[in-house]
């Protein structure tokens, strides 16, 4: 798979995963609704910076494995494909949640640095992130994948993450849009789940060759 095909695949699945409600989504939503658009944007920046931690160790570690062990790469593909399938099944089972009324209550505001730090820690300390990123990289891995390609993929994911959550912060500044997101979140989960399921099977199929 060439670089551009890899970027297209990663863009599709990562945007779907980012849109699926999770800790980062909840944090940006809560901070935007409580403290306004600026706070939501600062949180988004922190989340994107936190992503760099996972991407750095994932890409460097996988680059070393690609260079030194084809059997280890095969094992990682099996584990990564299995994890994507698990996420896919979980997403397809998502059910509609009760829509909570929007609250105009304001919480105590943090400094800009603390708000960025809040987003950073939310993402960097997410225990599910390591498996997710390793699994995502397995989609484009092969024995001849240049190590620098993994870093390019990683940097692109940081850009995508920042762009998506910044857009979310802007949209959630409008209550009507927030209500729409709340009523559609289970469909986002299901679409992302279906995409991850298909990609998980794709990873397992390529590892079996």
Backbone torsions as a table, in degrees:
resi	resn	phi	psi	omega
1	UNK	NA	128.8	-179.0
2	UNK	-81.2	173.8	-174.4
3	UNK	-59.2	-42.9	-174.7
4	UNK	-71.5	-36.5	174.8
5	UNK	-64.0	-42.1	178.3
6	UNK	-61.8	-42.2	179.5
7	UNK	-64.0	-39.4	179.5
8	UNK	-64.6	-45.5	179.0
9	UNK	-62.6	-47.2	-178.3
10	UNK	-65.9	-38.2	177.8
11	UNK	-59.5	-46.3	-177.9
12	UNK	-61.9	-53.0	-174.2
13	UNK	-72.6	-34.7	-177.6
14	UNK	-72.6	-36.5	176.7
15	UNK	-66.1	-40.1	177.1
16	UNK	-64.1	-41.3	179.0
17	UNK	-66.5	-40.1	179.9
18	UNK	-66.5	-35.7	-179.4
19	UNK	-73.6	-23.0	179.5
20	UNK	-70.4	124.6	-175.1
21	UNK	-55.3	124.0	178.4
22	UNK	-149.6	-166.1	-178.0
23	UNK	-56.3	-43.9	-179.3
24	UNK	-65.2	-44.3	179.7
25	UNK	-60.1	-45.7	-179.3
26	UNK	-63.5	-42.8	-177.9
27	UNK	-63.4	-48.7	-179.7
28	UNK	-62.6	-41.3	179.3
29	UNK	-61.5	-48.7	-176.8
30	UNK	-63.4	-44.5	-177.9
31	UNK	-68.5	-36.7	178.9
32	UNK	-67.8	-45.8	-178.4
33	UNK	-67.7	-32.9	-177.4
34	UNK	-83.9	-39.8	-170.3
35	UNK	-123.6	0.4	175.0
36	UNK	100.8	175.2	-173.6
37	UNK	-61.8	-42.4	-177.2
38	UNK	-59.1	-44.0	179.8
39	UNK	-65.0	-39.7	177.6
40	UNK	-62.3	-38.8	178.8
41	UNK	-68.0	-38.5	177.7
42	UNK	-65.7	-39.8	175.9
43	UNK	-62.1	-40.5	179.4
44	UNK	-61.5	-40.6	177.8
45	UNK	-62.8	-43.7	178.9
46	UNK	-62.2	-40.7	179.2
47	UNK	-63.2	-42.6	178.6
48	UNK	-63.9	-39.4	177.7
49	UNK	-67.3	-37.9	177.0
50	UNK	-63.0	-33.9	178.2
51	UNK	-59.7	-33.6	-177.4
52	UNK	-61.9	-29.5	178.8
53	UNK	-62.7	-50.3	-179.3
54	UNK	-65.7	-40.0	-177.7
55	UNK	-66.8	-38.3	-178.2
56	UNK	-63.4	-52.5	-177.4
57	UNK	-71.3	-30.9	179.0
58	UNK	-67.8	-48.7	-176.3
59	UNK	-68.4	-42.0	-179.9
60	UNK	-67.4	-41.6	179.6
61	UNK	-65.5	-43.2	179.7
62	UNK	-69.8	-33.8	176.6
63	UNK	-61.4	-40.8	178.3
64	UNK	-65.4	-40.2	179.9
65	UNK	-65.9	-43.2	178.9
66	UNK	-57.9	-40.3	-176.3
67	UNK	-73.2	-25.0	-169.0
68	UNK	-118.5	-17.5	-173.2
69	UNK	-154.5	109.4	177.1
70	UNK	-72.1	-32.5	179.4
71	UNK	-69.0	-37.6	177.3
72	UNK	-66.3	-38.5	177.7
73	UNK	-62.7	-39.8	177.7
74	UNK	-61.6	-43.9	179.6
75	UNK	-62.7	-41.0	179.2
76	UNK	-65.5	-37.8	177.7
77	UNK	-63.2	-39.9	178.5
78	UNK	-63.4	-47.7	-180.0
79	UNK	-64.7	-43.7	-179.7
80	UNK	-64.2	-44.2	178.4
81	UNK	-62.2	-41.1	178.5
82	UNK	-63.2	-39.2	180.0
83	UNK	-68.0	-40.0	178.1
84	UNK	-63.5	-38.0	177.7
85	UNK	-65.3	-40.8	177.4
86	UNK	-61.0	-45.3	177.8
87	UNK	-62.6	-38.8	-179.5
88	UNK	-63.3	-45.7	179.5
89	UNK	-62.9	-41.8	179.1
90	UNK	-62.4	-41.3	179.8
91	UNK	-66.7	-40.0	-179.9
92	UNK	-65.3	-23.1	179.8
93	UNK	-87.9	-0.4	-176.7
94	UNK	-59.0	139.3	179.4
95	UNK	-116.5	157.1	178.2
96	UNK	-63.3	138.3	179.1
97	UNK	-104.1	157.0	178.5
98	UNK	-66.2	130.5	-179.1
99	UNK	-76.9	122.0	179.4
100	UNK	-85.4	140.4	176.7
101	UNK	-64.5	144.2	-179.6
102	UNK	-70.1	139.6	-178.4
103	UNK	-111.5	135.9	177.4
104	UNK	-97.0	7.3	-177.4
105	UNK	-65.3	136.2	-179.7
106	UNK	-100.5	136.3	175.9
107	UNK	-102.5	168.5	-178.0
108	UNK	-62.4	129.8	-177.7
109	UNK	-79.6	145.2	176.0
110	UNK	-101.4	165.6	173.4
111	UNK	-68.8	164.4	-179.6
112	UNK	-58.7	-43.3	-178.4
113	UNK	-63.7	-42.5	-179.4
114	UNK	-67.8	-34.4	178.8
115	UNK	-68.0	-43.0	175.0
116	UNK	-61.4	-42.2	178.9
117	UNK	-62.8	-35.8	177.7
118	UNK	-61.5	-45.6	177.7
119	UNK	-65.6	-40.0	179.5
120	UNK	-60.1	-48.9	-178.1
121	UNK	-67.0	-35.9	179.3
122	UNK	-58.7	-41.4	-179.1
123	UNK	-83.2	-46.7	-174.9
124	UNK	-63.8	-29.5	-177.4
125	UNK	-98.0	8.0	177.7
126	UNK	-69.7	114.0	-174.6
127	UNK	-67.1	-18.4	-179.5
128	UNK	-86.5	-13.6	-174.7
129	UNK	-62.3	-43.8	-179.0
130	UNK	-56.1	-46.4	179.7
131	UNK	-63.9	-39.2	-178.7
132	UNK	-62.2	-47.9	-175.7
133	UNK	-70.8	-39.0	175.6
134	UNK	-62.2	-42.4	179.7
135	UNK	-64.5	-41.0	-179.6
136	UNK	-64.5	-41.5	179.1
137	UNK	-66.2	-29.4	-179.0
138	UNK	-63.7	-20.9	179.4
139	UNK	-61.0	-35.4	-173.6
140	UNK	-109.4	2.4	-176.6
141	UNK	-76.8	141.4	168.0
142	UNK	-153.0	169.6	-176.3
143	UNK	-64.8	-23.5	-178.8
144	UNK	-103.0	14.3	176.9
145	UNK	-69.4	121.2	177.8
146	UNK	-63.9	135.3	179.9
147	UNK	-54.0	-35.4	-178.8
148	UNK	-65.8	-23.6	178.0
149	UNK	-64.3	-36.8	179.0
150	UNK	-62.8	-40.4	178.4
151	UNK	-67.6	-36.5	176.7
152	UNK	-63.4	-44.9	177.3
153	UNK	-58.7	-43.2	-178.6
154	UNK	-63.3	-46.2	178.3
155	UNK	-62.2	-37.6	178.9
156	UNK	-65.7	-36.9	177.8
157	UNK	-65.4	-35.6	177.0
158	UNK	-63.1	-43.6	177.9
159	UNK	-61.1	-45.2	179.3
160	UNK	-61.5	-43.4	-178.5
161	UNK	-62.0	-46.3	-179.6
162	UNK	-64.6	-43.0	-178.6
163	UNK	-64.2	-44.3	-177.6
164	UNK	-65.2	-49.9	-175.8
165	UNK	-72.6	-27.1	173.4
166	UNK	-67.4	-42.2	175.9
167	UNK	-61.8	-41.5	178.7
168	UNK	-60.1	-43.5	-180.0
169	UNK	-62.1	-38.7	179.0
170	UNK	-68.2	-44.7	-178.3
171	UNK	-66.6	-39.0	-176.9
172	UNK	-73.5	-5.0	173.3
173	UNK	-72.1	-10.3	179.3
174	UNK	-111.3	112.7	-174.2
175	UNK	-54.0	-38.7	-178.5
176	UNK	-62.5	-37.9	178.8
177	UNK	-68.1	-39.3	178.5
178	UNK	-58.6	-44.3	-179.6
179	UNK	-61.8	-39.4	178.5
180	UNK	-63.4	-44.1	177.4
181	UNK	-58.8	-42.7	-177.3
182	UNK	-64.2	-36.1	-178.4
183	UNK	-81.2	-14.8	-177.2
184	UNK	-107.3	-1.5	-170.0
185	UNK	-61.1	-34.0	-179.6
186	UNK	-69.6	-29.9	176.4
187	UNK	-71.3	-36.4	175.0
188	UNK	-61.6	-43.8	177.6
189	UNK	-58.6	-43.2	-176.6
190	UNK	-68.7	-40.8	177.9
191	UNK	-63.6	-45.9	178.2
192	UNK	-62.9	-39.7	179.3
193	UNK	-62.0	-43.2	178.8
194	UNK	-63.1	-41.4	179.1
195	UNK	-64.4	-43.5	-179.7
196	UNK	-66.8	-36.5	178.1
197	UNK	-61.5	-47.3	179.5
198	UNK	-63.2	-42.5	-180.0
199	UNK	-68.5	-34.5	177.0
200	UNK	-62.0	-43.8	177.0
201	UNK	-64.9	-36.2	177.7
202	UNK	-62.4	-43.3	179.1
203	UNK	-63.0	-44.3	179.7
204	UNK	-64.2	-37.3	-180.0
205	UNK	-66.1	-42.7	-179.2
206	UNK	-70.7	-31.3	179.9
207	UNK	-73.7	-22.5	-178.1
208	UNK	-82.6	-11.8	-178.1
209	UNK	-75.9	NA	NA
